[in-house]
Amino acid sequence: MATRIMVSASTGAMNALLGKLGTLMGEEFSKLKNLRKEVKFISDELGSMKGTLEMLGDVDNLDPQTERWRDTLREMSYDIEDIIDDFMHHIGEKSKNRWFARKIARLLKEFRARYRIASRIKEIKALVLETSARRQRYKFDIPSSSDVSIDPRLATLYENAANLVGVQAPMHEIISWVNDKEKQLKVASVVGFGGLGKTTLVNEVYRSLKGDFDCRAFVSVSQKPDITKLIHSLLSELRSETSSQICEFSVLLNTLREYLRHKRYLIIIDDIWNADVWRVIKCFFPENGLGSRVIATTRIQDVAKACSSHHRDYILNMKPLSNEDSRRLFFSRIFGLEEACPHHLRHISLEILKKCGGLPLAIISISSMLASEGTQQKERWEHVRDSLSSGTNLTLDGVRQILKLSYIDLPCHLKTCLLYLGMYPEDYTIERSNLERQWIAEGFITEENGQDGAEAAKKYFNEMVNRSLIQPVEFDSKGSVTRCRVHDMMLDLILHKSKKENFLTIIDDPQAITVMDYKPRRLSIRLDVGSNGRTILPRNISMSHVRTVMFFGRSQNTPPLSEFKFLRVLFFDLDHATVDLIGLCKLYQLRYLWISCFCSYQLPTQIRVLQQLQTLDLVSCSSVPSDIVYLAGLVHLNVDTWLPNGIGNMKSLQHLCRFDILVNSLYNIRSLRELTNLRYLIISCDYYAEDMDSRMDALRSSLESLCSLQCLFISLTGFIDGLVPLFPPLAPYRLERLIVSWKCRFSRVPRWMGELCNLRELQCTFCELLNDGVGILAELLFLTDLDLKVGRSIREPIIISGEGAFPALKRFKLRLSRASYLTFQAGAMPKLEMLKLMFNAHAPEQNRIAPTGIEHLLALEELHAEIDCDGIRESEKSSVESGLMSAINMHRNRPRVIIDLWDNN
C-alpha cells in the first residue's frame, strides 16, 4: 500500500487540491450540472499542470521566465486550496460524515448557497485560465533534467567506532593527550575545513571517555551563538535536567562555574567560528587542578590557536583519508567489502574516489546515494563519475557539488521532508517525534488505503538517516535515532534550495524584511531580546496563506494569530515569552500546536472548533478547556494537568503523556480502557491518596484493555502491588518498553511480566528478586535492555541460569546491596555486551566483592561498577577495586572496565 504525498516542494498543494476537487464532483454536487462540468474542466487542467510541475521539479537551471511561471503555478495551487478550504468550512464540513452530506444537500437547494458555490468556482476557473494562458503566450519550454552544481554539506555519521574509518589514529592521539598526568586544565583544538570528520572524531572520543570524568557535556556553537542559551545547554547536559528558571547571564555563569569547581570535567565545544566567542566561552571553565579537559572543533586556524594558546594545550589538524581508508569506507557502505565490488565497477569506483579527494563527507554522500539505488549498471556509475568536478584536489565547491548530486538523486518525498529541516536554526537539536508529526500535519505524508501515516513518517526519517542526510544525536534502546541535527553544509544546501523553490522564509532581523514581493508559505521567525514579536511581520502582504510558523529565540511577545488564517503547524520555542493565543480558534485548519515549557500563555475557554488538530503538546499547561474531549481527531496529547471527564471520546489518541491518576477523576481512569489506539502512555502520581486502592484497581482494569500499547511509563509513588493481578489483553500484547520509575516498586516480579512477549526494554524496582522472579524475566525472548533495582538486603543468591536465559539481552544494569550474591552460570546471557553493577562495599568481604561467573558472559565488552565505599577506610578501597579486577581478568575477552568508588564522607 503506497502513501501519497499531498503537499510537496515541487508540486505545491496540487495533489491535495485534486482530491478536494473530487469531493466537489461528488454525488451531492452533481445535482448542479453546470457546476460539475466547470469543476471537471478545472480538475483536468490542474492535472496537466501537476504533470508539468513534476517534470520541472527535476530541473535545476530554469530560465527566469519558466521559473516565474513554475512559482506562479505552485502558488496558485495553494490559493485554490485556500478557497476550497474556506468554502468547505463555511458550509460545515465535518469529517466526511452523513451529517455533512445532508447539510450540503439542504444548502444546495438554497439560491444563496448556489450563488456562493458558483462564485467560488468562477474565481478558481479564472485563476487556472490565466495561469494556463500565460504559458501559451510565452511558449515556455520544459528542459530535460541535467546535472548541475550547488552549495552545502551533510551530516556526520554516528556509528559504532568499529565501523568508522580513519578515526582510530587521531582518536587514540587525542585520548592519550586527555589521559596524561597533567592536572591543570587543558584545551585541545581539532581544526579542518568542512567534511573532514571533525564532529565524528570528537564524538567518538567523547563516547570512549564516558566513565573517566565526574561530568561531561557536548554542545554545538552556531555562527551567531546565544551565549546564555549555550550555558543553559551545558548545565542541562551536565546535570541531566532541564530548568525553566529565569536567570541573568552572570547568575548562570556563576552557577556553571560553581558546579564544575570540584569536579573533573570533559567538555566538547563543537564548531566555533570566532575567536571572540571563544574568549567568552573559556570563562565557563574553572581551573581546579583535577585534570579537566576541553576539546573544541573549528574550521579556522586562528580560532584553533586562540582556543589552544597555552603551551600545554594541543592542536590536531585534520587530514583527508588515505587511499586505503577511502576505499574501505566507500566499498563497505555499498558492498560490505571491497572484494565484493563487481569487476566492471572497480575502475569507475576508483575514479569516483579520486574525485572525492579523501573527504569522508564526500565519500559517504556518494556511496550512500549509490547504495540506496542498488544498481550495478555501469552507465549509471559513469554518469555519477562524469557529474563530479574534475581534478584530484577536492575543494569546498567540489564537496558542494557532490552534496548537490545527492540531493538531486533523492525521491520527491525525501526532498520535501529534507527541505523542511531548514525551518530549524543552525545547530538546533530536533526531536524526531516533533519532526515526523510536523511532516504529517503539513500534508507531506498522509494515510492511504489504511496505511498509517506515522509509520510512513518513520520510514522516511530512517531513509534520511541511512542516506546520511541528518546527524543523529540520541538513540533509543533499539538503536533508532530519537534526536538529530542538520550539519551546517547540508543546512546551506537546504536553504539554497528552499530559496529557489520559495519553500520557506527565515525572518531573523526586524529591519531586514519590511516588505515582501512574494507570498511566503512557511515562516521561521528568529527573535532576540530586542525583537518586538508583534511588529516583526512585513506589513505589505497578507500572512493568511502561511502553512507553518515556527518561533525561536527570545522575545517578550508574539504576533497575533489572526494573521495566519490557513495555518497547519504552530511551534513556539521561545525563552520566557508571553505567547498570544487570542485568535487560536479561528485557525480551523490547525493540525499541530507545540509550546515550550519556557513560555507563558492562556488557552481559550473553548477549542472544540479545532477539529483538524492532531497534536497538542503543551508541557507547561496549567489547565485545558472543558471541550478538549471533543477533539475527535487528536492523536498526540501532552499536557501536565487534569483532563475533563469524557476522555473516552478521544478514540484517535495514540500518545497520552502525563496522565495523573491523582488529579484525574476515577471516571477518567476507567475511561482509559476505551482508548484502544493508544501506543504511548505516561502514568504519573506524585502523592498518595486515601482512595489510591480504588484508583489503582481502575488503572489495572484499563491497562488490561490497551492491546495496542507499545510504550508504558509508570511514575507513581510507593508500592504498586495493585498492578500485580493485571492480566494482559488476550490479543497479542505489543508492549515493547516498560519503564517504572525508581519512586515506585513491586514487592516481587509480577507473573504477567513473563507474558510481555514483545518486550525489549524493562526498568523496574523490586523489593526482592528471588529466583522465580529471575526465571520469569529470563524467558523474555526479545528483551535487549534490562535495568533493575533490588530494594532490600538479598535473602538468597541471584542465579542467572545458563539454560537459554535472557537470549537477546545486550545491556544489563543492576542496583543491589551486594554484588557477591550474583552468579552467572555457563551459557547465561549469551549476547550481553554491557554490564553495569551498582552496589555497596563492606570491609569484611573485600576479597569477594565481585559476582561469580563473569567469565561466562562470552560477549561482554564493558563492565561498569559504581561502588559505595561509605564506611570503608581509604587503605581498603584499593582492595575493593583489585577484588573486582581479579574477577574480570578471568574473562578471555578482557572487557573494558570502569570503576567508580563513591564515598559520602
C-alpha positions in Angstrom: 0.0 0.0 0.0 1.5 3.3 -1.1 1.5 6.5 0.8 0.6 9.6 -1.2 2.3 12.9 -0.8 -0.4 15.6 -0.6 2.0 18.6 -0.5 5.5 18.7 -1.8 8.2 21.2 -2.7 7.9 20.5 -6.4 4.1 20.3 -6.9 2.9 22.6 -4.1 -0.7 21.6 -3.0 -1.7 20.0 -6.3 -2.3 16.5 -5.0 -4.4 17.8 -2.1 -6.2 20.1 -4.4 -7.2 17.4 -6.9 -8.6 15.3 -4.1 -10.7 18.2 -2.8 -12.0 19.0 -6.3 -13.0 15.3 -6.5 -15.2 16.0 -3.5 -16.8 18.9 -5.3 -17.6 16.5 -8.2 -19.3 14.0 -5.8 -22.9 12.9 -5.8 -24.5 15.8 -4.0 -22.7 18.4 -6.1 -23.6 16.6 -9.3 -27.2 17.9 -8.9 -25.8 21.2 -10.2 -24.8 20.0 -13.7 -23.2 23.2 -14.9 -21.1 23.3 -11.7 -20.0 19.8 -12.1 -18.9 20.5 -15.7 -16.9 23.5 -14.6 -15.2 21.6 -11.8 -14.3 18.8 -14.2 -12.7 21.3 -16.5 -10.6 22.8 -13.7 -9.6 19.3 -12.4 -8.4 18.2 -15.9 -6.5 21.4 -16.4 -4.8 21.2 -13.0 -4.0 17.5 -13.6 -2.0 18.6 -16.7 -0.3 21.4 -14.7 0.7 18.9 -12.0 2.5 16.7 -14.5 4.4 19.8 -15.7 5.4 20.7 -12.2 6.7 17.2 -11.6 8.9 17.5 -14.7 10.2 20.9 -13.7 10.9 19.6 -10.2 13.8 17.5 -11.6 15.4 20.5 -13.4 17.7 22.8 -11.5 18.6 25.6 -14.0 15.5 27.1 -15.5 15.4 30.3 -17.5 13.9 33.1 -15.4 10.6 33.2 -17.3 9.9 29.5 -16.8 11.0 29.7 -13.2 8.5 32.5 -12.5 5.7 30.6 -14.3 6.5 27.5 -12.2 6.4 29.5 -9.0 3.1 31.1 -10.0 1.7 27.7 -10.7 2.6 26.4 -7.3 1.3 29.5 -5.6 -1.9 29.1 -7.5 -2.4 25.6 -6.1 -2.1 26.9 -2.6 -4.5 29.8 -3.3 -7.1 27.4 -4.8 -6.8 25.1 -1.9 -7.4 28.0 0.5 -10.5 29.0 -1.5 -11.9 25.4 -1.3 -11.0 25.0 2.4 -12.7 28.3 3.2 -15.8 27.3 1.3 -16.0 23.9 2.9 -15.5 25.4 6.3 -18.4 27.8 5.8 -20.8 25.2 4.7 -20.0 23.0 7.7 -17.6 20.2 6.5 -17.4 17.8 9.4 -15.0 14.8 8.8 -16.9 13.3 5.8 -19.9 12.0 7.7 -23.6 11.7 6.8 -24.5 14.9 8.5 -22.2 16.8 6.1 -23.8 15.2 3.1 -27.3 16.1 4.3 -26.2 19.6 5.0 -24.8 20.1 1.6 -27.9 18.7 0.0 -30.0 21.2 2.0 -27.8 24.1 1.2 -27.7 23.3 -2.5 -31.5 23.9 -2.6 -30.9 27.5 -1.4 -30.4 30.1 -4.1 -27.8 32.0 -2.0 -25.8 28.8 -1.4 -25.9 28.0 -5.1 -24.7 31.5 -5.9 -21.8 31.3 -3.4 -20.6 28.0 -4.8 -20.8 29.2 -8.4 -19.0 32.4 -7.5 -16.2 30.4 -5.9 -15.8 28.0 -8.9 -15.8 31.0 -11.2 -13.0 32.5 -9.1 -11.0 29.3 -9.3 -11.5 28.9 -13.1 -10.3 32.4 -13.7 -7.1 31.7 -11.8 -6.5 28.5 -13.8 -7.2 30.0 -17.2 -4.9 33.0 -16.6 -2.1 30.7 -15.5 -2.6 28.4 -18.4 -2.8 31.3 -20.9 0.5 32.8 -19.6 2.3 29.6 -20.6 0.7 29.7 -24.1 1.6 33.4 -24.5 5.3 33.0 -23.6 5.7 29.5 -25.0 7.8 28.1 -22.2 10.0 25.1 -22.9 10.3 22.3 -20.4 14.0 21.4 -20.4 15.2 17.9 -19.5 16.8 17.1 -16.2 20.5 18.0 -16.1 23.5 17.8 -13.8 24.4 21.0 -12.0 26.2 22.5 -9.1 25.1 23.8 -5.6 26.2 24.8 -2.2 26.3 22.9 1.2 27.3 20.0 3.5 26.0 16.8 5.1 25.7 15.1 8.4 28.5 13.2 10.2 27.9 9.5 10.9 27.3 8.3 14.4 28.1 4.7 14.2 30.0 2.2 16.4 33.6 3.1 16.5 34.5 -0.3 14.8 32.5 0.8 11.7 34.2 4.2 11.4 37.1 4.6 9.0 40.1 6.8 9.5 39.3 8.0 13.0 41.2 5.4 15.1 44.7 7.0 14.9 43.6 10.6 15.6 41.2 9.3 18.3 43.9 7.5 20.1 46.1 10.6 19.8 43.5 12.8 21.5 42.7 10.2 24.2 46.4 9.9 25.0 46.5 13.7 25.4 43.4 13.6 27.6 44.7 10.9 29.8 48.2 12.2 30.5 49.2 13.0 34.1 48.8 16.8 33.8 46.4 18.0 36.5 45.9 21.5 35.1 43.0 22.4 32.7 44.0 21.7 29.1 42.3 22.6 25.8 42.6 20.7 22.5 41.5 22.1 19.2 40.6 20.0 16.2 40.8 22.1 13.0 40.0 21.4 9.4 37.5 22.6 6.7 34.0 21.1 6.4 33.6 17.5 5.5 36.8 16.2 7.1 35.0 14.5 10.0 35.8 16.7 13.0 32.5 16.2 14.7 32.6 12.4 14.1 36.1 12.2 15.6 35.4 14.2 18.8 32.1 12.4 19.3 34.0 9.0 19.3 36.5 10.5 21.8 33.5 11.6 23.9 31.9 8.2 23.9 35.1 6.3 24.7 35.8 8.5 27.7 32.3 8.4 29.3 33.4 6.8 32.5 36.6 8.7 33.1 35.2 12.0 34.3 32.8 13.2 37.0 30.7 15.0 34.5 30.6 15.6 30.7 28.8 17.7 28.1 28.8 18.0 24.3 27.4 21.3 22.9 27.4 22.9 19.4 28.1 26.6 18.8 26.4 28.3 15.8 27.9 31.2 13.8 25.8 33.6 15.9 25.6 31.9 19.3 23.3 32.8 22.1 25.8 32.6 25.0 23.1 32.5 27.6 21.4 29.6 25.9 24.7 27.9 25.5 25.2 28.0 29.3 21.7 26.6 29.7 22.6 23.7 27.4 25.8 23.0 29.2 24.0 22.9 32.6 21.3 20.7 31.2 23.7 18.2 29.9 26.0 18.3 32.9 23.1 17.9 35.4 20.9 15.8 33.2 17.9 18.1 33.9 16.2 21.0 32.3 15.4 24.2 34.2 12.9 26.8 33.2 14.1 29.2 35.8 14.8 32.7 34.6 18.4 33.8 35.4 20.7 36.6 34.5 23.8 35.8 32.5 26.1 36.4 35.4 24.0 34.1 37.7 24.1 31.4 35.1 27.8 31.7 34.6 28.4 31.6 38.4 26.1 28.5 38.7 28.1 26.7 35.9 31.5 27.5 37.4 30.4 26.5 40.9 29.0 23.2 39.6 32.3 22.5 37.8 34.6 23.8 40.6 35.2 20.5 42.4 34.7 18.1 39.5 36.9 16.6 36.8 35.0 17.5 33.7 35.2 16.9 30.0 33.5 19.5 27.7 33.2 19.3 23.9 32.6 22.6 22.2 31.8 21.8 18.6 32.1 24.2 15.6 33.4 27.5 17.0 33.6 30.3 14.3 35.0 33.2 16.1 38.0 33.8 18.5 36.0 36.5 20.4 33.3 33.9 21.1 35.9 31.6 22.5 37.3 34.3 24.8 33.8 34.4 26.4 33.3 30.6 26.4 36.7 29.9 28.1 35.4 31.8 31.2 32.9 29.0 31.7 35.7 26.6 32.8 37.3 27.0 36.3 40.9 25.8 36.8 40.6 23.3 39.6 43.7 21.1 39.3 41.7 17.9 38.8 42.8 17.1 35.2 39.8 18.6 33.4 39.8 18.8 29.6 38.0 20.9 27.0 38.0 19.9 23.3 37.0 22.4 20.6 36.4 22.0 16.9 36.7 24.7 14.3 37.3 25.3 10.6 39.5 28.3 11.2 43.2 28.1 12.2 43.2 31.4 14.0 40.3 30.2 16.2 42.2 27.0 16.9 45.2 28.9 18.0 43.1 31.1 20.3 41.5 28.1 21.9 44.8 26.3 22.4 47.0 29.2 23.3 48.8 27.7 26.3 52.0 25.7 25.9 50.3 22.6 27.5 47.4 22.8 25.0 47.2 20.9 21.7 46.0 21.4 18.1 45.1 18.5 15.8 45.0 19.3 12.1 42.5 17.0 10.4 43.8 15.4 7.2 41.9 13.7 4.3 41.6 9.9 4.4 44.4 7.8 2.9 43.7 5.9 -0.3 43.3 2.7 1.6 40.8 4.2 4.1 38.9 5.9 1.3 38.4 2.6 -0.5 37.4 0.8 2.7 34.8 3.5 3.6 33.4 3.6 0.0 33.2 -0.1 -0.7 32.0 -1.1 2.8 28.9 1.2 2.5 27.9 -0.2 -0.9 29.1 -3.8 -0.9 30.2 -4.6 2.6 33.7 -5.5 1.4 36.0 -4.2 -1.3 36.3 -7.7 -2.7 32.6 -7.8 -3.3 32.7 -5.0 -5.8 31.9 -6.3 -9.3 34.9 -6.3 -11.6 33.1 -4.0 -14.2 32.6 -1.3 -11.5 36.1 -1.4 -9.9 37.9 1.1 -12.2 34.9 3.5 -12.2 34.8 3.3 -8.4 38.5 4.3 -8.1 37.9 7.3 -10.5 35.0 8.4 -8.3 37.1 8.1 -5.2 39.9 10.1 -6.8 37.4 13.0 -7.3 36.3 12.7 -3.6 39.9 13.6 -2.5 39.8 11.7 0.7 37.0 13.7 2.3 34.7 11.4 4.4 31.7 13.7 3.8 32.1 13.4 0.0 32.7 9.6 0.1 29.8 8.9 2.4 27.5 11.1 0.4 28.3 9.4 -3.0 28.4 5.9 -1.6 25.1 6.3 0.3 23.5 7.5 -2.9 24.8 4.6 -4.9 23.9 2.1 -2.1 20.4 3.4 -1.9 19.9 2.9 -5.6 21.1 -0.6 -5.5 22.1 -0.5 -9.2 25.2 -2.1 -10.7 24.7 -0.7 -14.1 28.0 0.6 -15.4 26.3 3.5 -17.2 24.8 4.9 -14.0 28.1 4.8 -12.2 29.8 6.5 -15.2 27.1 9.2 -15.0 27.9 9.8 -11.4 31.6 10.0 -12.1 31.1 12.4 -15.0 28.8 14.6 -12.9 31.6 15.3 -10.4 34.1 18.1 -10.9 37.4 17.3 -12.5 40.7 17.4 -10.6 42.3 15.5 -7.8 42.2 18.2 -5.1 38.7 18.4 -3.9 37.8 22.0 -3.0 34.8 23.2 -0.9 32.9 23.8 -4.1 33.6 20.2 -5.1 32.1 19.0 -1.9 29.1 21.1 -2.5 28.7 19.7 -6.0 28.8 16.2 -4.5 26.1 17.1 -2.0 24.0 18.6 -4.7 24.2 15.4 -6.7 23.0 13.5 -3.7 20.1 15.9 -3.3 19.1 15.7 -7.0 19.1 11.9 -6.7 16.5 12.0 -3.8 12.9 10.9 -4.5 10.4 13.7 -4.3 9.1 12.9 -0.9 12.5 13.0 0.7 13.4 16.3 -1.0 10.3 17.9 0.6 10.9 16.4 4.0 14.6 17.4 3.9 13.8 21.0 2.9 11.5 21.3 5.9 14.5 20.9 8.2 15.5 24.4 7.1 12.8 25.7 9.4 15.1 24.9 12.4 18.1 27.2 13.3 21.7 26.1 12.9 22.8 23.5 15.5 19.3 23.1 16.8 18.6 19.7 18.3 15.4 18.4 16.6 13.1 15.9 18.3 12.3 13.2 15.8 8.7 12.8 17.0 8.1 16.5 16.6 9.5 16.5 13.1 7.5 13.5 11.9 4.3 14.9 13.2 5.0 18.2 11.5 5.5 16.4 8.2 2.2 14.7 8.6 0.4 18.0 9.7 1.8 19.8 6.6 0.5 17.0 4.3 3.9 15.7 3.2 2.8 12.3 4.4 -0.8 11.1 4.6 -2.7 7.9 5.1 -4.0 5.9 2.2 -5.6 2.5 1.9 -5.4 2.1 5.6 -1.7 2.7 5.8 -0.6 4.6 8.9 0.9 7.9 8.1 3.0 7.7 11.3 4.7 4.5 10.1 5.4 6.1 6.7 7.0 9.1 8.5 9.2 6.8 10.5 10.2 5.1 7.3 11.1 8.5 5.6 13.1 9.6 8.7 15.1 6.3 8.7 15.7 6.7 5.0 17.3 10.1 5.6 19.5 8.6 8.3 20.6 5.8 6.0 21.5 8.3 3.3 23.5 10.3 5.9 21.4 13.4 5.3 21.0 14.2 9.0 23.2 13.9 12.0 22.0 11.6 14.8 22.3 12.9 18.3 20.5 10.4 20.5 19.3 6.8 20.2 16.7 4.6 21.9 17.3 1.1 23.2 16.6 -0.4 19.8 19.3 1.8 18.2 16.7 4.1 16.5 17.6 7.8 16.3 15.4 9.9 18.6 17.1 13.3 18.2 19.1 14.8 15.3 20.7 17.9 13.9 21.4 19.2 10.4 25.0 19.7 9.6 25.9 23.2 8.6 26.9 22.4 5.0 23.7 20.4 4.5 21.8 23.3 6.0 23.4 25.6 3.5 22.2 23.4 0.7 18.7 23.2 2.2 18.4 27.0 2.5 19.8 27.5 -1.0 17.2 25.1 -2.5 14.4 26.5 -0.3 15.0 30.0 -1.5 14.9 28.9 -5.1 11.7 26.9 -4.6 10.1 29.6 -2.4 9.6 26.8 0.1 10.3 28.7 3.3 11.3 32.1 4.5 13.5 33.0 7.5 12.9 36.2 9.4 15.7 36.9 11.8 16.1 40.7 11.7 13.1 43.0 12.1 14.8 45.6 9.9 15.8 43.1 7.2 12.3 42.3 5.9 9.9 45.3 6.0 8.2 44.3 2.7 7.9 41.2 0.6 7.4 40.7 -3.1 6.2 37.1 -2.8 3.8 35.1 -0.6 5.7 33.1 2.0 4.2 29.6 2.6 6.3 28.8 5.7 7.9 31.2 8.2 10.8 30.5 10.6 11.0 33.5 12.8 14.2 34.0 14.9 13.7 36.6 17.6 16.2 38.1 20.0 15.9 40.2 23.2 15.5 43.4 21.2 12.8 42.0 18.9 9.2 43.1 19.1 7.3 40.0 18.1 4.1 42.0 17.4 5.7 44.1 14.7 8.2 41.7 13.1 6.0 40.6 10.2 6.1 42.5 6.9 3.1 44.8 6.6 2.7 44.9 2.9 1.4 41.4 2.4 -1.2 39.1 3.9 0.0 36.1 6.0 -3.2 34.2 5.7 -1.7 31.7 3.3 1.2 30.7 5.6 1.1 26.9 6.4 3.8 26.7 9.1 5.1 29.3 11.6 8.0 28.5 14.0 9.3 30.9 16.6 12.8 30.6 18.1 14.9 32.7 20.4 13.8 35.4 22.8 11.0 38.0 22.8 8.5 39.4 25.2 5.6 38.8 22.9 4.5 37.2 19.6 2.4 38.5 16.6 -1.4 38.0 16.7 -2.5 34.6 15.4 -5.3 36.3 13.4 -2.7 37.0 10.7 -2.5 33.2 9.9 -5.9 32.0 8.7 -4.9 28.7 7.0 -2.1 27.7 9.4 -1.3 24.0 9.8 1.7 24.0 12.1 2.4 26.4 15.0 5.6 25.9 17.0 6.9 28.2 19.8 10.4 27.5 21.2 10.9 30.9 22.9 12.6 31.7 26.2 10.2 33.2 28.7 7.9 34.8 26.1 4.2 35.6 26.6 2.5 33.8 23.7 -0.6 35.5 22.4 -3.2 32.7 21.7 -6.1 35.1 21.0 -7.4 34.1 17.7 -6.3 30.5 18.0 -9.9 29.2 17.5 -10.0 30.9 14.1 -7.2 28.6 12.8 -9.7 25.9 11.7 -7.0 24.2 9.6 -4.5 23.9 12.5 -3.2 20.4 12.9 -0.2 20.9 15.2 0.5 23.1 18.2 3.6 22.9 20.3 4.6 25.5 23.0 7.8 25.1 25.1 7.9 25.0 28.8 9.6 28.4 29.0 6.6 30.2 27.6 3.5 31.6 29.4 0.1 31.5 27.7 -3.6 31.2 28.3 -5.6 28.8 26.2 -9.1 29.8 25.0 -12.0 28.6 27.1 -13.2 26.5 24.2 -11.2 24.8 21.4 -13.8 22.4 20.1 -13.7 24.2 16.7 -10.2 22.9 16.0 -11.4 19.7 14.6 -8.3 19.2 12.4 -6.0 19.3 15.4 -3.7 16.2 15.5 -1.0 17.2 18.0 -1.4 19.3 21.2 1.9 19.5 23.1 1.7 21.9 26.0 4.1 20.7 28.7 3.6 23.7 31.0 -0.2 24.0 30.6 -2.0 24.7 33.9 -5.5 23.9 32.6 -7.3 22.8 29.5 -10.7 23.8 28.1 -13.5 21.6 29.1 -14.4 20.7 25.5 -11.0 19.3 24.6 -12.5 15.8 24.9 -14.5 16.5 21.7 -11.4 16.8 19.5 -12.1 13.5 17.8 -9.1 13.7 15.5 -6.5 14.4 18.2 -3.6 11.8 18.0 -0.9 13.2 20.4 -1.8 14.9 23.7 0.9 16.1 26.1 -0.4 18.3 29.0 0.7 18.2 32.6 -2.7 18.8 34.1 -6.1 17.2 34.7 -8.4 16.4 31.9 -12.1 16.9 31.9 -14.4 13.9 32.1 -15.0 12.2 28.8 -11.6 11.2 27.5 -13.2 8.0 26.3 -14.5 10.1 23.3 -10.9 10.7 22.1 -10.7 7.4 20.2 -7.9 8.6 17.9 -5.4 9.2 20.7 -2.2 7.3 20.2 0.1 9.2 22.6 -1.1 10.4 26.0 1.6 11.9 28.2 1.5 12.7 31.9 -1.9 11.2 32.8 -2.0 11.8 36.6 -4.2 9.3 38.4 -4.5 11.6 41.4 -5.8 14.8 39.8 -7.9 13.0 37.1 -11.2 11.6 38.1 -11.9 7.9 38.8 -14.3 8.1 35.8 -11.5 9.2 33.5 -9.1 6.5 34.8 -11.8 3.9 34.0 -12.3 5.6 30.6 -8.7 4.9 29.6 -9.8 1.4 28.6 -11.7 2.9 25.7 -8.6 4.4 24.1 -7.7 1.2 22.3 -5.5 3.0 19.8 -3.1 4.2 22.5 0.5 3.3 21.7 2.4 5.5 24.2 1.2 6.2 27.7 2.8 8.0 30.7 1.0 7.4 34.0 2.0 9.7 36.9 1.2 10.4 40.5 3.4 12.3 43.0 1.4 11.8 46.2 -0.5 9.0 47.9 -4.3 9.4 48.2 -6.8 7.8 50.6 -8.6 6.2 47.7 -5.4 5.1 45.9 -6.5 1.4 46.1 -9.6 2.1 44.0 -7.6 4.3 41.6 -5.0 1.6 41.1 -7.7 -1.0 40.6 -9.3 1.2 37.9 -5.9 1.7 36.3 -5.2 -2.0 36.3 -8.5 -2.7 34.7 -7.9 -0.1 31.9 -4.4 -1.3 31.2 -5.8 -4.8 30.5 -7.7 -3.4 27.6 -5.0 -1.4 25.9 -3.8 -4.1 23.4 -2.1 -1.5 21.0 0.2 -0.1 23.7 3.9 -0.1 22.8 5.5 2.1 25.4 4.3 2.4 29.0 5.9 4.7 31.6 4.7 4.4 35.2 5.8 7.2 37.6 3.9 6.6 40.8 4.9 6.7 44.5 5.4 3.8 46.9 4.2 0.3 46.4 2.3 -0.5 43.2 1.3 -4.1 44.0 -2.2 -3.0 43.0 -1.0 -3.8 39.4 0.2 -7.3 40.3 -3.1 -9.0 39.4 -3.0 -7.4 36.0 -3.9 -9.7 33.1 -2.6 -8.6 29.7 -5.1 -8.5 26.8 -6.0 -11.7 25.1 -4.8 -10.3 21.8 -1.0 -10.4 21.2 0.4 -7.7 23.6 2.5 -5.2 21.6 4.3 -3.6 24.6 8.0 -3.0 23.8 9.0 -0.7 26.6 8.0 -0.8 30.2 9.7 1.9 32.4 8.8 2.0 36.0 10.3 5.0 37.9 12.6 4.4 40.9 10.0 6.2 43.1 7.7 3.2 43.0 8.2 -0.6 43.3 6.7 -4.0 43.2 7.2 -6.4 46.1 8.2 -9.2 43.7 8.3 -9.8 40.0 4.6 -10.0 38.7 3.9 -13.1 36.7 2.3 -11.1 33.9 5.7 -9.6 33.0 6.6 -13.0 31.6 3.7 -12.7 29.1 5.1 -9.5 27.5 6.3 -11.4 24.5 7.5 -8.3 22.6 9.2 -6.5 25.4 12.6 -5.0 24.5 13.3 -2.7 27.4 12.4 -3.0 31.1 13.3 -0.7 34.0 11.8 -1.6 37.4 12.4 -1.8 41.2 11.6 -4.9 43.2 11.8 -5.2 47.0 13.3 -8.6 46.5 14.5 -10.5 43.5 14.1 -14.2 44.0 15.0 -16.9 41.5 11.4 -17.5 40.4 11.3 -13.8 39.5 14.5 -14.1 37.6 13.1 -17.0 35.8 10.0 -15.0 34.7 12.2 -12.3 33.2 14.7 -14.7 31.7 12.1 -16.1 29.3 11.5 -12.7 27.5 12.9 -13.6 24.1 13.3 -10.1 22.7 14.5 -8.3 25.8 17.7 -6.3 25.0 17.8 -3.7 27.8 17.2 -4.6 31.5 17.6 -2.1 34.3 16.7 -3.4 37.8 16.9 -2.2 41.4 16.6 -4.6 44.3 15.4 -2.6 47.3 16.1 -4.9 50.3 19.0 -7.0 51.5 19.2 -10.1 49.5 17.9 -13.3 51.2 19.1 -15.8 48.6 21.7 -15.8 45.8 20.6 -14.4 42.4 21.4 -17.1 39.9 21.3 -16.3 36.2 20.8 -19.7 34.6 22.7 -20.9 31.6 19.8 -22.7 30.1 18.7 -20.2 27.5 18.2 -17.4 30.0 17.9 -13.9 28.6 18.8 -14.9 25.0 18.7 -11.4 23.4 19.9 -9.2 26.3 22.7 -6.8 25.4 22.7 -4.3 28.3 22.1 -5.2 31.9 22.1 -2.7 34.8 21.6 -3.9 38.4 21.4 -2.0 41.7 21.7 -4.2 44.7 23.2 -4.2 48.2 26.0 -6.8 47.5 27.3 -7.9 44.1 28.8 -11.1 45.6 25.3 -12.6 45.7 25.1 -12.5 41.9 26.1 -15.6 39.9 26.2 -16.1 36.2 26.2 -19.7 35.1 27.9 -21.0 31.9 25.8 -20.0 28.8 23.9 -17.2 30.6 23.1 -14.0 28.7 24.9 -15.1 25.5 24.6 -11.7 23.8 25.3 -9.4 26.8 27.7 -6.6 25.8 27.5 -4.2 28.8 27.1 -5.0 32.4 26.7 -2.2 35.0 26.6 -3.0 38.7 25.8 -0.6 41.5 26.4 -1.9 45.0 27.8 -1.3 48.4 31.3 -2.5 49.6 31.6 -3.9 53.1 35.0 -4.2 54.8 34.8 -7.9 55.7 34.2 -9.0 52.1 36.7 -7.0 50.1 38.2 -10.2 48.6 34.8 -11.4 47.4 33.4 -8.2 46.1 32.6 -9.4 42.6 29.8 -11.6 41.2 30.7 -15.2 40.4 31.0 -16.3 36.8 31.6 -13.1 34.9 33.9 -15.1 32.6 30.7 -16.9 31.4 29.4 -13.8 29.7 31.1 -14.6 26.4 30.0 -11.4 24.5 30.9 -9.0 27.3 32.7 -5.8 26.1 32.3 -3.5 29.1 31.9 -3.8 32.8 31.0 -0.6 34.7 30.9 -0.7 38.5 29.7 2.0 40.8 30.7 1.1 44.4 29.5 2.9 47.5 32.5 2.8 49.8 30.9 4.5 52.7 32.4 3.1 55.9 35.4 1.7 54.1 38.8 3.0 55.2 40.9 4.7 52.5 43.5 1.9 52.7 40.9 -0.7 51.9 39.4 0.9 48.8 42.3 -0.4 46.6 41.5 -3.9 47.8 37.9 -3.4 46.8 39.0 -2.4 43.3 41.5 -5.2 43.0 38.9 -7.8 44.0 36.7 -6.7 41.1 39.7 -6.6 38.7 40.7 -10.2 39.7 37.3 -11.4 38.7 37.2 -9.6 35.3 40.7 -10.7 34.5 39.4 -14.3 34.2 37.4 -13.2 31.2 39.0 -14.2 27.9 38.0 -11.0 26.0 39.5 -8.6 28.6 36.4 -6.3 28.6 36.8 -2.6 29.2 36.5 -1.9 32.9 35.2 1.3 34.5 35.2 1.5 38.3 33.8 4.5 40.2 34.3 4.4 44.0 31.9 6.6 45.9 32.2 7.9 49.5 29.6 10.1 51.1 32.1 11.5 53.7 
